């Protein structure tokens, strides 16, 4: 079965690919570092919140 893409999907796809091609290697690295940094930042935050909750549970017993 052949699926035909709508013109809207083609436009979005073209703009996305054009935007990626317009980025330099340095910009791509910065984007990657930003994503990794956010994952680490929120990971540490969640770990800290869980640790606080665990210490509260231990002090109540």
PDB file of N, CA, C, O and CB in Angstrom:
ATOM      1  N   UNK A   1       0.842  -1.177   0.000  1.00  0.00           N
ATOM      2  CA  UNK A   1       0.000   0.000   0.000  1.00  0.00           C
ATOM      3  C   UNK A   1       0.891   1.246   0.000  1.00  0.00           C
ATOM      4  O   UNK A   1       1.812   1.353   0.810  1.00  0.00           O
ATOM      5  CB  UNK A   1      -0.960  -0.005   1.222  1.00  0.00           C
ATOM      6  N   UNK A   2       0.624   2.154  -0.878  1.00  0.00           N
ATOM      7  CA  UNK A   2       1.408   3.384  -0.984  1.00  0.00           C
ATOM      8  C   UNK A   2       0.685   4.480  -0.208  1.00  0.00           C
ATOM      9  O   UNK A   2      -0.500   4.737  -0.423  1.00  0.00           O
ATOM     10  CB  UNK A   2       1.620   3.799  -2.482  1.00  0.00           C
ATOM     11  N   UNK A   3       1.415   5.117   0.692  1.00  0.00           N
ATOM     12  CA  UNK A   3       0.830   6.202   1.478  1.00  0.00           C
ATOM     13  C   UNK A   3       1.303   7.528   0.913  1.00  0.00           C
ATOM     14  O   UNK A   3       2.500   7.731   0.709  1.00  0.00           O
ATOM     15  CB  UNK A   3       1.206   6.078   2.982  1.00  0.00           C
ATOM     16  N   UNK A   4       0.387   8.408   0.667  1.00  0.00           N
ATOM     17  CA  UNK A   4       0.715   9.733   0.138  1.00  0.00           C
ATOM     18  C   UNK A   4       0.719  10.709   1.306  1.00  0.00           C
ATOM     19  O   UNK A   4      -0.239  10.778   2.075  1.00  0.00           O
ATOM     20  CB  UNK A   4      -0.303  10.182  -0.978  1.00  0.00           C
ATOM     21  N   UNK A   5       1.813  11.465   1.428  1.00  0.00           N
ATOM     22  CA  UNK A   5       1.911  12.438   2.507  1.00  0.00           C
ATOM     23  C   UNK A   5       1.143  13.695   2.132  1.00  0.00           C
ATOM     24  O   UNK A   5       1.134  14.112   0.973  1.00  0.00           O
ATOM     25  CB  UNK A   5       3.385  12.772   2.816  1.00  0.00           C
ATOM     26  N   UNK A   6       0.509  14.283   3.113  1.00  0.00           N
ATOM     27  CA  UNK A   6      -0.217  15.522   2.854  1.00  0.00           C
ATOM     28  C   UNK A   6       0.780  16.655   2.650  1.00  0.00           C
ATOM     29  O   UNK A   6       1.933  16.560   3.070  1.00  0.00           O
ATOM     30  CB  UNK A   6      -1.192  15.851   4.016  1.00  0.00           C
ATOM     31  N   UNK A   7       0.336  17.710   2.011  1.00  0.00           N
ATOM     32  CA  UNK A   7       1.231  18.837   1.737  1.00  0.00           C
ATOM     33  C   UNK A   7       1.690  19.489   3.037  1.00  0.00           C
ATOM     34  O   UNK A   7       2.802  20.013   3.108  1.00  0.00           O
ATOM     35  CB  UNK A   7       0.534  19.875   0.839  1.00  0.00           C
ATOM     36  N   UNK A   8       0.844  19.462   4.063  1.00  0.00           N
ATOM     37  CA  UNK A   8       1.224  20.052   5.346  1.00  0.00           C
ATOM     38  C   UNK A   8       2.370  19.262   5.976  1.00  0.00           C
ATOM     39  O   UNK A   8       3.327  19.849   6.481  1.00  0.00           O
ATOM     40  CB  UNK A   8       0.013  20.096   6.303  1.00  0.00           C
ATOM     41  N   UNK A   9       2.274  17.936   5.945  1.00  0.00           N
ATOM     42  CA  UNK A   9       3.346  17.105   6.488  1.00  0.00           C
ATOM     43  C   UNK A   9       4.636  17.305   5.717  1.00  0.00           C
ATOM     44  O   UNK A   9       5.714  17.361   6.308  1.00  0.00           O
ATOM     45  CB  UNK A   9       2.947  15.635   6.464  1.00  0.00           C
ATOM     46  N   UNK A  10       4.533  17.412   4.399  1.00  0.00           N
ATOM     47  CA  UNK A  10       5.728  17.634   3.586  1.00  0.00           C
ATOM     48  C   UNK A  10       6.377  18.963   3.931  1.00  0.00           C
ATOM     49  O   UNK A  10       7.602  19.055   4.008  1.00  0.00           O
ATOM     50  CB  UNK A  10       5.381  17.588   2.097  1.00  0.00           C
ATOM     51  N   UNK A  11       5.565  19.995   4.140  1.00  0.00           N
ATOM     52  CA  UNK A  11       6.093  21.311   4.477  1.00  0.00           C
ATOM     53  C   UNK A  11       6.814  21.272   5.818  1.00  0.00           C
ATOM     54  O   UNK A  11       7.916  21.805   5.952  1.00  0.00           O
ATOM     55  CB  UNK A  11       4.966  22.351   4.511  1.00  0.00           C
ATOM     56  N   UNK A  12       6.192  20.639   6.808  1.00  0.00           N
ATOM     57  CA  UNK A  12       6.804  20.533   8.140  1.00  0.00           C
ATOM     58  C   UNK A  12       8.113  19.747   8.048  1.00  0.00           C
ATOM     59  O   UNK A  12       9.120  20.131   8.643  1.00  0.00           O
ATOM     60  CB  UNK A  12       5.829  19.849   9.146  1.00  0.00           C
ATOM     61  N   UNK A  13       8.089  18.647   7.297  1.00  0.00           N
ATOM     62  CA  UNK A  13       9.288  17.825   7.136  1.00  0.00           C
ATOM     63  C   UNK A  13      10.408  18.618   6.478  1.00  0.00           C
ATOM     64  O   UNK A  13      11.558  18.558   6.913  1.00  0.00           O
ATOM     65  CB  UNK A  13       8.973  16.575   6.311  1.00  0.00           C
ATOM     66  N   UNK A  14      10.067  19.367   5.419  1.00  0.00           N
ATOM     67  CA  UNK A  14      11.067  20.152   4.709  1.00  0.00           C
ATOM     68  C   UNK A  14      11.669  21.228   5.594  1.00  0.00           C
ATOM     69  O   UNK A  14      12.882  21.435   5.594  1.00  0.00           O
ATOM     70  CB  UNK A  14      10.459  20.782   3.475  1.00  0.00           C
ATOM     71  N   UNK A  15      10.814  21.917   6.354  1.00  0.00           N
ATOM     72  CA  UNK A  15      11.309  22.975   7.237  1.00  0.00           C
ATOM     73  C   UNK A  15      12.211  22.402   8.323  1.00  0.00           C
ATOM     74  O   UNK A  15      13.236  22.997   8.655  1.00  0.00           O
ATOM     75  CB  UNK A  15      10.138  23.735   7.872  1.00  0.00           C
ATOM     76  N   UNK A  16      11.835  21.246   8.882  1.00  0.00           N
ATOM     77  CA  UNK A  16      12.632  20.614   9.930  1.00  0.00           C
ATOM     78  C   UNK A  16      14.001  20.215   9.391  1.00  0.00           C
ATOM     79  O   UNK A  16      15.026  20.492  10.014  1.00  0.00           O
ATOM     80  CB  UNK A  16      11.902  19.385  10.497  1.00  0.00           C
ATOM     81  N   UNK A  17      14.013  19.559   8.223  1.00  0.00           N
ATOM     82  CA  UNK A  17      15.281  19.126   7.640  1.00  0.00           C
ATOM     83  C   UNK A  17      16.133  20.316   7.238  1.00  0.00           C
ATOM     84  O   UNK A  17      17.354  20.287   7.390  1.00  0.00           O
ATOM     85  CB  UNK A  17      15.035  18.228   6.432  1.00  0.00           C
ATOM     86  N   UNK A  18      15.497  21.367   6.723  1.00  0.00           N
ATOM     87  CA  UNK A  18      16.230  22.564   6.339  1.00  0.00           C
ATOM     88  C   UNK A  18      16.852  23.209   7.581  1.00  0.00           C
ATOM     89  O   UNK A  18      17.985  23.688   7.546  1.00  0.00           O
ATOM     90  CB  UNK A  18      15.299  23.566   5.607  1.00  0.00           C
ATOM     91  N   UNK A  19      16.090  23.211   8.675  1.00  0.00           N
ATOM     92  CA  UNK A  19      16.596  23.784   9.919  1.00  0.00           C
ATOM     93  C   UNK A  19      17.778  22.999  10.458  1.00  0.00           C
ATOM     94  O   UNK A  19      18.734  23.590  10.959  1.00  0.00           O
ATOM     95  CB  UNK A  19      15.496  23.835  10.960  1.00  0.00           C
ATOM     96  N   UNK A  20      17.728  21.676  10.362  1.00  0.00           N
ATOM     97  CA  UNK A  20      18.853  20.865  10.837  1.00  0.00           C
ATOM     98  C   UNK A  20      20.083  21.076   9.970  1.00  0.00           C
ATOM     99  O   UNK A  20      21.202  21.153  10.477  1.00  0.00           O
ATOM    100  CB  UNK A  20      18.476  19.382  10.856  1.00  0.00           C
ATOM    101  N   UNK A  21      19.873  21.170   8.655  1.00  0.00           N
ATOM    102  CA  UNK A  21      21.009  21.365   7.760  1.00  0.00           C
ATOM    103  C   UNK A  21      21.638  22.736   7.942  1.00  0.00           C
ATOM    104  O   UNK A  21      22.824  22.919   7.670  1.00  0.00           O
ATOM    105  CB  UNK A  21      20.579  21.183   6.317  1.00  0.00           C
ATOM    106  N   UNK A  22      20.839  23.712   8.407  1.00  0.00           N
ATOM    107  CA  UNK A  22      21.352  25.065   8.582  1.00  0.00           C
ATOM    108  C   UNK A  22      22.217  25.179   9.838  1.00  0.00           C
ATOM    109  O   UNK A  22      22.983  26.132   9.980  1.00  0.00           O
ATOM    110  CB  UNK A  22      20.198  26.058   8.649  1.00  0.00           C
ATOM    111  N   UNK A  23      22.097  24.220  10.741  1.00  0.00           N
ATOM    112  CA  UNK A  23      22.870  24.280  11.982  1.00  0.00           C
ATOM    113  C   UNK A  23      24.297  23.804  11.738  1.00  0.00           C
ATOM    114  O   UNK A  23      24.529  22.834  11.017  1.00  0.00           O
ATOM    115  CB  UNK A  23      22.202  23.431  13.083  1.00  0.00           C
ATOM    116  N   UNK A  24      25.240  24.499  12.349  1.00  0.00           N
ATOM    117  CA  UNK A  24      26.637  24.086  12.240  1.00  0.00           C
ATOM    118  C   UNK A  24      26.899  22.949  13.224  1.00  0.00           C
ATOM    119  O   UNK A  24      26.060  22.635  14.069  1.00  0.00           O
ATOM    120  CB  UNK A  24      27.597  25.283  12.509  1.00  0.00           C
ATOM    121  N   UNK A  25      28.054  22.349  13.101  1.00  0.00           N
ATOM    122  CA  UNK A  25      28.421  21.254  14.002  1.00  0.00           C
ATOM    123  C   UNK A  25      28.467  21.743  15.446  1.00  0.00           C
ATOM    124  O   UNK A  25      28.036  21.040  16.360  1.00  0.00           O
ATOM    125  CB  UNK A  25      29.784  20.652  13.599  1.00  0.00           C
ATOM    126  N   UNK A  26      28.988  22.946  15.646  1.00  0.00           N
ATOM    127  CA  UNK A  26      29.062  23.506  16.993  1.00  0.00           C
ATOM    128  C   UNK A  26      27.692  23.695  17.615  1.00  0.00           C
ATOM    129  O   UNK A  26      27.492  23.438  18.803  1.00  0.00           O
ATOM    130  CB  UNK A  26      29.791  24.823  16.967  1.00  0.00           C
ATOM    131  N   UNK A  27      26.748  24.149  16.796  1.00  0.00           N
ATOM    132  CA  UNK A  27      25.392  24.344  17.305  1.00  0.00           C
ATOM    133  C   UNK A  27      24.742  23.015  17.654  1.00  0.00           C
ATOM    134  O   UNK A  27      24.020  22.917  18.647  1.00  0.00           O
ATOM    135  CB  UNK A  27      24.541  25.089  16.281  1.00  0.00           C
ATOM    136  N   UNK A  28      24.993  21.995  16.846  1.00  0.00           N
ATOM    137  CA  UNK A  28      24.443  20.669  17.149  1.00  0.00           C
ATOM    138  C   UNK A  28      25.023  20.132  18.449  1.00  0.00           C
ATOM    139  O   UNK A  28      24.305  19.537  19.252  1.00  0.00           O
ATOM    140  CB  UNK A  28      24.726  19.688  15.999  1.00  0.00           C
ATOM    141  N   UNK A  29      26.343  20.342  18.663  1.00  0.00           N
ATOM    142  CA  UNK A  29      26.964  19.911  19.914  1.00  0.00           C
ATOM    143  C   UNK A  29      26.351  20.646  21.100  1.00  0.00           C
ATOM    144  O   UNK A  29      26.082  20.046  22.141  1.00  0.00           O
ATOM    145  CB  UNK A  29      28.483  20.144  19.870  1.00  0.00           C
ATOM    146  N   UNK A  30      26.130  21.966  20.933  1.00  0.00           N
ATOM    147  CA  UNK A  30      25.522  22.736  22.019  1.00  0.00           C
ATOM    148  C   UNK A  30      24.115  22.234  22.337  1.00  0.00           C
ATOM    149  O   UNK A  30      23.734  22.136  23.504  1.00  0.00           O
ATOM    150  CB  UNK A  30      25.478  24.223  21.654  1.00  0.00           C
ATOM    151  N   UNK A  31      23.350  21.920  21.303  1.00  0.00           N
ATOM    152  CA  UNK A  31      22.006  21.384  21.500  1.00  0.00           C
ATOM    153  C   UNK A  31      22.060  20.051  22.238  1.00  0.00           C
ATOM    154  O   UNK A  31      21.273  19.809  23.153  1.00  0.00           O
ATOM    155  CB  UNK A  31      21.291  21.216  20.152  1.00  0.00           C
ATOM    156  N   UNK A  32      22.982  19.196  21.842  1.00  0.00           N
ATOM    157  CA  UNK A  32      23.151  17.902  22.502  1.00  0.00           C
ATOM    158  C   UNK A  32      23.550  18.088  23.965  1.00  0.00           C
ATOM    159  O   UNK A  32      23.022  17.413  24.849  1.00  0.00           O
ATOM    160  CB  UNK A  32      24.206  17.056  21.767  1.00  0.00           C
ATOM    161  N   UNK A  33      24.487  19.008  24.215  1.00  0.00           N
ATOM    162  CA  UNK A  33      24.929  19.261  25.589  1.00  0.00           C
ATOM    163  C   UNK A  33      23.789  19.827  26.441  1.00  0.00           C
ATOM    164  O   UNK A  33      23.673  19.506  27.624  1.00  0.00           O
ATOM    165  CB  UNK A  33      26.125  20.230  25.595  1.00  0.00           C
ATOM    166  N   UNK A  34      22.951  20.670  25.834  1.00  0.00           N
ATOM    167  CA  UNK A  34      21.806  21.223  26.551  1.00  0.00           C
ATOM    168  C   UNK A  34      20.845  20.116  26.961  1.00  0.00           C
ATOM    169  O   UNK A  34      20.367  20.085  28.095  1.00  0.00           O
ATOM    170  CB  UNK A  34      21.082  22.264  25.688  1.00  0.00           C
ATOM    171  N   UNK A  35      20.568  19.217  26.040  1.00  0.00           N
ATOM    172  CA  UNK A  35      19.649  18.112  26.331  1.00  0.00           C
ATOM    173  C   UNK A  35      20.225  17.217  27.426  1.00  0.00           C
ATOM    174  O   UNK A  35      19.518  16.850  28.364  1.00  0.00           O
ATOM    175  CB  UNK A  35      19.368  17.284  25.055  1.00  0.00           C
ATOM    176  N   UNK A  36      21.502  16.867  27.310  1.00  0.00           N
ATOM    177  CA  UNK A  36      22.152  16.024  28.325  1.00  0.00           C
ATOM    178  C   UNK A  36      22.164  16.744  29.670  1.00  0.00           C
ATOM    179  O   UNK A  36      21.905  16.133  30.707  1.00  0.00           O
ATOM    180  CB  UNK A  36      23.602  15.659  27.896  1.00  0.00           C
ATOM    181  N   UNK A  37      22.464  18.042  29.654  1.00  0.00           N
ATOM    182  CA  UNK A  37      22.490  18.824  30.887  1.00  0.00           C
ATOM    183  C   UNK A  37      21.138  18.863  31.574  1.00  0.00           C
ATOM    184  O   UNK A  37      21.052  18.750  32.797  1.00  0.00           O
ATOM    185  CB  UNK A  37      22.950  20.229  30.598  1.00  0.00           C
ATOM    186  N   UNK A  38      20.080  19.024  30.784  1.00  0.00           N
ATOM    187  CA  UNK A  38      18.736  19.044  31.370  1.00  0.00           C
ATOM    188  C   UNK A  38      18.375  17.696  31.976  1.00  0.00           C
ATOM    189  O   UNK A  38      17.757  17.634  33.039  1.00  0.00           O
ATOM    190  CB  UNK A  38      17.701  19.432  30.314  1.00  0.00           C
ATOM    191  N   UNK A  39      18.757  16.623  31.304  1.00  0.00           N
ATOM    192  CA  UNK A  39      18.486  15.281  31.840  1.00  0.00           C
ATOM    193  C   UNK A  39      19.217  15.091  33.164  1.00  0.00           C
ATOM    194  O   UNK A  39      18.644  14.574  34.123  1.00  0.00           O
ATOM    195  CB  UNK A  39      18.914  14.185  30.826  1.00  0.00           C
ATOM    196  N   UNK A  40      20.479  15.506  33.217  1.00  0.00           N
ATOM    197  CA  UNK A  40      21.260  15.376  34.457  1.00  0.00           C
ATOM    198  C   UNK A  40      20.660  16.257  35.557  1.00  0.00           C
ATOM    199  O   UNK A  40      20.513  15.825  36.700  1.00  0.00           O
ATOM    200  CB  UNK A  40      22.747  15.760  34.212  1.00  0.00           C
ATOM    201  N   UNK A  41      20.312  17.507  35.194  1.00  0.00           N
ATOM    202  CA  UNK A  41      19.753  18.454  36.163  1.00  0.00           C
ATOM    203  C   UNK A  41      18.486  17.905  36.814  1.00  0.00           C
ATOM    204  O   UNK A  41      18.361  17.902  38.039  1.00  0.00           O
ATOM    205  CB  UNK A  41      19.449  19.793  35.484  1.00  0.00           C
ATOM    206  N   UNK A  42      17.549  17.440  35.986  1.00  0.00           N
ATOM    207  CA  UNK A  42      16.301  16.917  36.538  1.00  0.00           C
ATOM    208  C   UNK A  42      16.523  15.574  37.226  1.00  0.00           C
ATOM    209  O   UNK A  42      15.826  15.256  38.189  1.00  0.00           O
ATOM    210  CB  UNK A  42      15.250  16.776  35.435  1.00  0.00           C
ATOM    211  N   UNK A  43      17.473  14.787  36.752  1.00  0.00           N
ATOM    212  CA  UNK A  43      17.788  13.517  37.407  1.00  0.00           C
ATOM    213  C   UNK A  43      18.297  13.732  38.818  1.00  0.00           C
ATOM    214  O   UNK A  43      17.890  13.033  39.745  1.00  0.00           O
ATOM    215  CB  UNK A  43      18.818  12.745  36.599  1.00  0.00           C
ATOM    216  N   UNK A  44      19.196  14.710  38.982  1.00  0.00           N
ATOM    217  CA  UNK A  44      19.718  15.019  40.315  1.00  0.00           C
ATOM    218  C   UNK A  44      18.601  15.563  41.204  1.00  0.00           C
ATOM    219  O   UNK A  44      18.534  15.245  42.391  1.00  0.00           O
ATOM    220  CB  UNK A  44      20.881  16.039  40.224  1.00  0.00           C
ATOM    221  N   UNK A  45      17.727  16.383  40.624  1.00  0.00           N
ATOM    222  CA  UNK A  45      16.608  16.931  41.393  1.00  0.00           C
ATOM    223  C   UNK A  45      15.681  15.848  41.901  1.00  0.00           C
ATOM    224  O   UNK A  45      15.282  15.861  43.066  1.00  0.00           O
ATOM    225  CB  UNK A  45      15.826  17.911  40.553  1.00  0.00           C
ATOM    226  N   UNK A  46      15.340  14.921  41.044  1.00  0.00           N
ATOM    227  CA  UNK A  46      14.452  13.813  41.438  1.00  0.00           C
ATOM    228  C   UNK A  46      15.139  12.937  42.473  1.00  0.00           C
ATOM    229  O   UNK A  46      14.509  12.496  43.433  1.00  0.00           O
ATOM    230  CB  UNK A  46      14.044  12.964  40.206  1.00  0.00           C
ATOM    231  N   UNK A  47      16.441  12.683  42.281  1.00  0.00           N
ATOM    232  CA  UNK A  47      17.195  11.883  43.248  1.00  0.00           C
ATOM    233  C   UNK A  47      17.197  12.572  44.612  1.00  0.00           C
ATOM    234  O   UNK A  47      17.027  11.920  45.642  1.00  0.00           O
ATOM    235  CB  UNK A  47      18.647  11.656  42.756  1.00  0.00           C
ATOM    236  N   UNK A  48      17.393  13.901  44.613  1.00  0.00           N
ATOM    237  CA  UNK A  48      17.416  14.644  45.875  1.00  0.00           C
ATOM    238  C   UNK A  48      16.075  14.618  46.583  1.00  0.00           C
ATOM    239  O   UNK A  48      16.009  14.459  47.802  1.00  0.00           O
ATOM    240  CB  UNK A  48      17.829  16.076  45.628  1.00  0.00           C
ATOM    241  N   UNK A  49      15.000  14.776  45.812  1.00  0.00           N
ATOM    242  CA  UNK A  49      13.660  14.743  46.407  1.00  0.00           C
ATOM    243  C   UNK A  49      13.383  13.362  47.001  1.00  0.00           C
ATOM    244  O   UNK A  49      12.841  13.256  48.101  1.00  0.00           O
ATOM    245  CB  UNK A  49      12.581  15.103  45.350  1.00  0.00           C
ATOM    246  N   UNK A  50      13.750  12.314  46.283  1.00  0.00           N
ATOM    247  CA  UNK A  50      13.554  10.952  46.798  1.00  0.00           C
ATOM    248  C   UNK A  50      14.378  10.721  48.059  1.00  0.00           C
ATOM    249  O   UNK A  50      13.932  10.049  48.989  1.00  0.00           O
ATOM    250  CB  UNK A  50      13.928   9.911  45.727  1.00  0.00           C
ATOM    251  N   UNK A  51      15.578  11.280  48.083  1.00  0.00           N
ATOM    252  CA  UNK A  51      16.443  11.114  49.252  1.00  0.00           C
ATOM    253  C   UNK A  51      15.851  11.823  50.468  1.00  0.00           C
ATOM    254  O   UNK A  51      15.885  11.301  51.583  1.00  0.00           O
ATOM    255  CB  UNK A  51      17.857  11.653  48.957  1.00  0.00           C
ATOM    256  N   UNK A  52      15.305  13.027  50.237  1.00  0.00           N
ATOM    257  CA  UNK A  52      14.658  13.744  51.339  1.00  0.00           C
ATOM    258  C   UNK A  52      13.462  12.960  51.866  1.00  0.00           C
ATOM    259  O   UNK A  52      13.266  12.853  53.077  1.00  0.00           O
ATOM    260  CB  UNK A  52      14.213  15.145  50.884  1.00  0.00           C
ATOM    261  N   UNK A  53      12.671  12.416  50.959  1.00  0.00           N
ATOM    262  CA  UNK A  53      11.511  11.621  51.369  1.00  0.00           C
ATOM    263  C   UNK A  53      11.923  10.399  52.160  1.00  0.00           C
ATOM    264  O   UNK A  53      11.264  10.036  53.134  1.00  0.00           O
ATOM    265  CB  UNK A  53      10.704  11.196  50.157  1.00  0.00           C
ATOM    266  N   UNK A  54      13.010   9.761  51.751  1.00  0.00           N
ATOM    267  CA  UNK A  54      13.479   8.565  52.455  1.00  0.00           C
ATOM    268  C   UNK A  54      13.975   8.926  53.851  1.00  0.00           C
ATOM    269  O   UNK A  54      13.745   8.178  54.801  1.00  0.00           O
ATOM    270  CB  UNK A  54      14.596   7.869  51.657  1.00  0.00           C
ATOM    271  N   UNK A  55      14.658  10.071  53.984  1.00  0.00           N
ATOM    272  CA  UNK A  55      15.165  10.456  55.303  1.00  0.00           C
ATOM    273  C   UNK A  55      14.015  10.846  56.233  1.00  0.00           C
ATOM    274  O   UNK A  55      14.083  10.608  57.439  1.00  0.00           O
ATOM    275  CB  UNK A  55      16.165  11.622  55.175  1.00  0.00           C
ATOM    276  N   UNK A  56      12.949  11.450  55.670  1.00  0.00           N
ATOM    277  CA  UNK A  56      11.778  11.762  56.498  1.00  0.00           C
ATOM    278  C   UNK A  56      11.109  10.482  56.989  1.00  0.00           C
ATOM    279  O   UNK A  56      10.686  10.400  58.142  1.00  0.00           O
ATOM    280  CB  UNK A  56      10.768  12.619  55.709  1.00  0.00           C
ATOM    281  N   UNK A  57      11.014   9.491  56.117  1.00  0.00           N
ATOM    282  CA  UNK A  57      10.396   8.220  56.505  1.00  0.00           C
ATOM    283  C   UNK A  57      11.213   7.526  57.583  1.00  0.00           C
ATOM    284  O   UNK A  57      10.644   6.919  58.491  1.00  0.00           O
ATOM    285  CB  UNK A  57      10.246   7.299  55.286  1.00  0.00           C
ATOM    286  N   UNK A  58      12.539   7.605  57.500  1.00  0.00           N
ATOM    287  CA  UNK A  58      13.396   6.967  58.502  1.00  0.00           C
ATOM    288  C   UNK A  58      13.297   7.676  59.843  1.00  0.00           C
ATOM    289  O   UNK A  58      13.357   7.025  60.886  1.00  0.00           O
ATOM    290  CB  UNK A  58      14.849   6.948  58.029  1.00  0.00           C
ATOM    291  N   UNK A  59      13.147   9.003  59.839  1.00  0.00           N
ATOM    292  CA  UNK A  59      13.092   9.740  61.107  1.00  0.00           C
ATOM    293  C   UNK A  59      11.749   9.549  61.812  1.00  0.00           C
ATOM    294  O   UNK A  59      11.663   9.727  63.027  1.00  0.00           O
ATOM    295  CB  UNK A  59      13.341  11.231  60.863  1.00  0.00           C
ATOM    296  N   UNK A  60      10.712   9.193  61.073  1.00  0.00           N
ATOM    297  CA  UNK A  60       9.392   9.003  61.683  1.00  0.00           C
ATOM    298  C   UNK A  60       9.265   7.644  62.365  1.00  0.00           C
ATOM    299  O   UNK A  60       8.419   7.478  63.243  1.00  0.00           O
ATOM    300  CB  UNK A  60       8.304   9.151  60.631  1.00  0.00           C
ATOM    301  N   UNK A  61      10.072   6.686  61.987  1.00  0.00           N
ATOM    302  CA  UNK A  61       9.934   5.344  62.569  1.00  0.00           C
ATOM    303  C   UNK A  61      10.668   5.220  63.876  1.00  0.00           C
ATOM    304  O   UNK A  61      10.652   4.155  64.494  1.00  0.00           O
ATOM    305  CB  UNK A  61      10.440   4.294  61.609  1.00  0.00           C
TER     306      UNK A  61
END
